[in-house]
């Protein structure tokens, strides 16, 4: 496979792995949840919303709570909208102070789900909540029938300005209107807390000292607070009926209070956090949804309280098991994510190696090509240099032939004397041996070393050996090269360089011309 093919294949594999590791299978959404208070009912809602995210990856919940402070809730809603949420779930603490702020969020393009409580504006995407009027009306009828249609009632309403407080009171009063023998002797607003219910009842008892047959609290906590106030005031509370709303199944919730006869009855106000989140996702994904969703309610009495608590215990066990499974799934997901990251890093590392290898091979090929070109140029230069040396020797030879007979005879006489001059030949050989590895070594340099002119050197060498200086130098180089090839482990290129050839190909040509065989055949 070619390097670029490997590079391309590994790149595609790496890209696919990274895409798979980033694919959650769901869109990512951020849902802001603005709670008006902190209580058991709100905590249950929060837990249900969080549990719903177990089955909906990619959903992030951002919770805030104003602790019954409308101005704080305004700031919190503004901050949530500015943080980049995709949808807002809000339970307005009061109608008037929060309508304008919620309208701003809706007008900015962020879907708004009103939960449990409404504003006085139509600017919302959906509403989910129980029918507070129906709850108040249902409890009013149950109380009246329990009293046999006669008695005196006190009411502790919810926070002033909140829609559940107004609607529950209205439903309760409409129910009592059907029973002429029952009268509402006093009404005070609380703030949804047990302490607030106790204070509201204390104020009522200061202005009313008559008999009390029943108490209706806007929620369970205020009803329990009202009973404490009656007991503290020295009024007998054992024969008084106490009604509340919420009926939470927690240890201190309304169902337990009914089972223990602290409350006479309570109305279930469901949380349904799972359905609430599913509604939010339907809105965000552009699916069809109901703009108004009414949650069903029912009355909890002493007769059914224990059964409901047993059912709740089973739900809690299943919920705990689900949380444990979610935790294990989270660990498995983290492990898989870590493996994907490691695989991605390994693939990226391999990709880097392949890229480096690709560039290395390309650089190596370029270097090889340049070396080949350089070798060809060196061969050409060496061949042209030798040819030039030979041509110069021929010119010298022609010059010598053109001289007169006396000079020729004199030179031949000198030549005969030189043949006997072994010292000259030894010096000549010694210089060539010393300079042999120098590819730039030339006849000109040889003549300079011998302190002779080029012509004098040619005449003397020709006379002594019958060969030109160029031939003598080449012969000595090739003879030594043949000996090195036979006696050492040097390769052909190393031998060629050691005897003064800069081109191994030209060395091979000269070797073959001289020995009539190739260098690799040397023995």
N, C-alpha and C positions, 0 to 999 in steps of 0.2 A: 504493500500500500504506500502511495506517495505521502510525503510529510504533510502536504496541505490537505490531503484526504483525512488523515488522522486528526489533524487540527480541527477540521470542520465537524467530523463525527463527535469528537469529545466536547466541542463547544456546544453542539446541539444537545448532547446528553446532560451537560451541566445546566444549561438553560432550562431544560425540561424538569430536572430535579428541583431547581430553585422555584420554578413555578408551582410544582406540586406541593412543595413544602410551605408555600405561602397561601395555597388554596384552602380556605376553611369550609368551603361548601355553602357558606351563607354570607349575606352582605353584612357589613359592619354598621351598627347603629348605636348612637348614644341617646339614652332616654333619661331626661331629668325628672326627678320626683320631688315635688315640693309638698311636704307634710305640714299641717298647721299646728301640730302638737306632738308631744312624746307621751304615749300611753300604751297599754297592752294591746289595744285594738290596732294602733298604728304599727306596733312592732310585729304583730301577726301579719299584717299586710306586707310589710317589708320582707319578712321571711318568705312569704308566698311568691312575691315578685322575684326574689333572688333564686328560689327553687325553680321557677319557670325558665330562668336563663340556662339551667342545666341542659334543657332540651333545645335551646336556641343559641347556638354558638354565634359569636360575633356581636352579641348585645351587651353593652356596658350601661350600668345603672349609676346615676349620680343622685344621691339622696341629700336633702336638706330638711331641717325642721326649724320652725320659728317659735316653738314653745308658746303658742297662743298670742304672739306679738305680730299684729298686722303690718306694722311698719317694717319690722325685720323680714317678714315674708315678702314684702314688696322688693326689698333690696336683694333677697336671695333669688327671686324669680328673675330679676334683671341680670344678676350675675350668671345664672344658669343659661339664659338666652345668649349672653355674650360669650360663653365658653364654647359654643359650637354644638349644642345639642340638636338632635334631629326631631325630637318630640318632647312635649312637656305634659306630665301628669301632675295635676294640682288639686289639692283640697283647700279651698279658700277659707281662711280663718273667719273673715267677715265679708259681707257682700260689697258694701260701698267702697271701702278703702282699696280693694283688690281688683275690682272690675276693670278699671282703667289700665292697670299694669298688665293684666292678662290679655286685654284687647291689643296692647302694643305687641305682645309676643305673637298673637294670632295674625295681626296685620303684617308682621315681618316675614310671614310664610312658614312659621313653625306650627305644626299641628298641635292642638291643645285638647287634652282629655280632662274634663272636670270629673272628679271622683268624690262621691259622698256628698259634696256640696256644690251648689250652683252660684253664679253671679247674677246680676240683673241685666246682663248683656247677652245677645244671641251669638256673640263671636266666640264660638268654640267648635271644635271638630266633632266631639262626641261627649256624651255624659253617661256615667255609670254610677248607680247608687240605688239604695233601697227606697221604697215609697215611705218617706217619713210621716206623711199625713196618715197613711194607712196604718203604720205602726202605732202612732198615737191613738188613732181611732180604735184599733183592735184592743189595745191595753185598756182604754176607757170603758169599753163594753165589758171586758173581762172583770175589771174592778167593780163596776156597777152591779154585775150579776153576782159577784162574790159577796157584796154587801147586801144583797137582797133588794137592791133598788133604793136603799135609804142610807144616809150617812153624810159625814162632813169630810171634805178632802182638802189637802194642801198640795201645792205643786211647786217644784223647784225646776225652773226652766234652764235651758242651756245658755251659752254666751249670747249676749245681746247682739243682734245683727247677723247671726249665722243662720243660714237657711234651714238646717235640721231643727234648730231650736224653735223657730217660728212655725214650721210645718207640723212638728210633733204636738206642739201646744194647740194648734188649730184643730188637728184631728181628735185630740183628747177632749177638747171642749165640745166639739160637734157630737161626740159619743155621749157625753154627760147630758147633753140637751134632751136626750131621749128618756132621761130618768129624772122626773121632777122632784123626787124625794132625795136626790143627791145634790149637795151644794158645794161650790169651791169657796172655801173660807179665806184663802190667801194664796198669793203667787209672788215668788221672788226669782230673779235670775241668778244663776251661778256661773261658773266658768268652766264646766265640764270636769273639774277635779273634785276629789273627795273633800278636801279642805274648803273649796268654794261652796259645795253643797251644805257642809256643816255651818258655815257662816251665814248662808242664805236662810237656812231654817232657823238659826238663832235670831235673825232679824224678824222673821215671821212670828216667832213665839213671844217676842217682846211686845208686839202689837195685838196678838191674838192669844187668849188664854182659855178658849173654849175647848170642847171635845174634838179629838182627831181620830177618825176611823181609818183613813188611808192616806198614803203619801205617794205622789207620782214624781219620780225624778227623771230629768231629761236623759240621763244615762245611769248605769249601775253605780258608778262611783259617787255621783251626787246623791243617789238614794241611800247609799250606805252612810255618807256623811250626814244626811238629814236624820237618820236613825240615831247616830251618835249624839247629835245636838238635842234630840228629844230626851235621850237618856240622861244627858248632863243637866238638862233643865228639870229633872225630877219627874218628868211625865212618864207614865207607864207606856212601854213600847211593845209589850208582848201581844196585845190584842189589836195592834195597828197593822194594816196591810201595807207593804212597801213594794212598789213597782219600779223597775228600771228598764234600760235599753242597752243592748250590746250582746249580753249573754255569751261572754267569752269563755272558752273551756279551760283556761289556764288555772293555776293553783289558787289565785286570788280573784278569778274572774266571776262573772255573773252566774254561770251555771253552778259553780261550786257554792256560791252564796245562796242560791235557791235550794240546792240539795241540803245545805246546813240550816235552812229556814231563816236565814238572815234577811233574804228577800223573799217575798211571796211569789213573785213571777218576774220574768224579764223577756223582752222580745229579742230574738236573734237578729243582729245587724251583720250580715255576711261581709267578708272582706273580698274573697274571690280574686286574689292577686294574680293567680295563673291566667284566668280569663281576661283580666285587665291587660296583662302583657301581650297576650295573643291578639287582643283588639288593637293595641298599639302597633304590632307588627303588620296586621292586615292593612292598617292605614298607611304605614310607611311603604309597604310593598304594592300599594295601589289596588288592593283587593276590595271587594264589597264588604260593607260593615253596617251595623245598625247605629244610627246617630244617638238614639235613646235606649239605654238598657236598664231595666228595672230588676233589681235583685229581690228574690223572694224572702219573706220573713215568716217566723213562726214564734209562738209563745212557749217559753220554758216554764214548767211548773214543777212542784215537788214530785209529781207522779212520774215525770219523764226525765228529770235531771240526771239521775244516776245512769240511766241507759245512754244518754248523750255523752256523759263523761267516759263511760266504757268505750264508746265508739271513738271518742277523741284519743283515748290512750292507744287504741289500735292505729289510728291515723298517725300519731306521734311516732310509734314504732316503725311504721312504714316510711315515715318521713326521715327518721334517723338512719334507717337502712339505705334510703335513697341518697342521703347526704354522704354516707360512707362509700356507696358505689360511685357517687360523683367524685369523691376525693380520690378513689383508686383510679377512676377513669382519667382524672386530672394528672395523676402521677404517670399513668401510661402515656398520656398525651405529651407530657413533658419529656418522657423517655424517648418517645418517637421523634419529637421535635429535636431533641439533642442528637439523636441518630441522624436525622436529616441534615442537621447543621454539620455534623462530622463528615457525612457523605459529601455534602456540598463543599466543605473545606478540602477534602481529599480530591474531589473532582477538580476543584479550582487549582489545587497544587499540581495535579497531573496536567491540567490545561497549561499551567505556567511552564511545566517541564517540556510539554510538547511544543509550545511556542518557542521556548529557548532552543529546543532541538531543531525545530524547523529553521530558525535563523542561523543556528550553527551549521546545519547541513548546507544551507544556501551560501553562507560565508565560506564554508570549506570548498564548495564547488567553484565559487568565484576565485578563491585562492588557487585551487588546482588549475583552473583555466588560465589565470594570470601566470602561474608557474610554467604552464605549457607554452604560453606565448613568450614568456621570458626565456625559456629553454630554446625555443625556436630562434629567438633573436640572438641569444648567445651563440648558438650553433652557426647562425649566419655570420655573425661577427668573427668568430674563430676561423670559419672557413675562408671568409674574405681576407682576414689577416694573414692566414697561411698562404693563400693564393697571391696576396700582395708581396709577401716575403719571397715567394718563389719567383714572381715576376721581376723583383728587384735583383735577385741572384742571376736571373737570365740576362738582365741588362748589364750586370757587372761582367758576366761571362762574355757577352758580345763586345763589351768595351775592351776586355783583355785581348780578345782575338784581333781587334782592330789595331793593336800596337805593332811597332816594327819588329823585325826578326831579332835584332840585338837585345831589345828589351825582353822579348819572349824567351830568348836563350838564357838571358840573365835570370829571369824569373824562374825558368825551369831548373837552373843551377841552384838557385836559392831554395826551390821546392825540394830538390834532392837533399839538400842539407837539412831542411825542415823535417823530412821523413825520419830522419834519425833523431829528431828532437823530441824524445819521449817526455821531457819535462813540460813542453808546451801542451801536449795531449793530456797529460795528467792534470794540468791546471784547467784546461778547457773542460774536462770531465768533472772536475771538482766543482767548478762554478755552476755547471748545468745541474749537478746533483743538489747543490744548495738552493738553487732557484727553481727547481722543478715544480714545486707545489704552487708556485705563483703563476696564475693564469695570465697575468699581464707581462710576464717575462718574455722579452723579444731579443732578436739578433742584435738590435741596436744596443740594448743594455749589455749583452754579452761582449760585444766589441769594446764597449766602454770599460767593462771590468778588466779586459785584457789590454787596455790602453792602445787599441788599434782602431784604424778606420774600418768601416764596413767592407770596403774593397780589399784591404789588406787581410782582414779576417777571412773573407771568402777565398782569396787566393791560397792562403796558407792551409785552411781546412780542406779545400778541394784538392790541393796538392798532397796533403798527408793522407786523406781518407777516400778521396774520389767522390765525396759527397759534399753537398752544400751545408752551411751551418743550420739552416732550417730543417734539413733532413736528419742531421745529427741529433738535434734537440728532440724532434718527434720520435726518432728511433729509440733514444734513451728513455723517453717517457713511456712509450709502448712496451719496451722491454721490462722496465720496472713494474708496470701495471700487470704484465703477464705473470711476473714472479709473485706479486701481491695476491693476485687471484688464485694462484696455485698454493701458496703457503699460508695465507691468512683467511679469516672468516669475514673479511670485509665484503660488502656487496658491490655491485658494479658501479653504482653512483659514487660510493665512498672512495673506491679505487680511482675513479676518473678524477674526482676533485683533488685527491692526494697527489696526483702526478701532473696537475696543472690544467686539466680540461674543465671548463665551466659548464659545458653541455654534455650530459651523459650520452645523448643520441649521437653527437658528433664523435665522441670518443669511440662508441661502438662502430661507427663507419670506418674511422681510421684504423681501429684494431683489426677489423675484418679485412681491410685492404692490405694491411701489413702481414697478418698471420694467416689469411685466407680461412678464417673461422671466427665464430662469434665469441665474445668474452665468456659467456656461460659455459663454453666448451673447454675452457682452460683447465689443465690438469697438472 
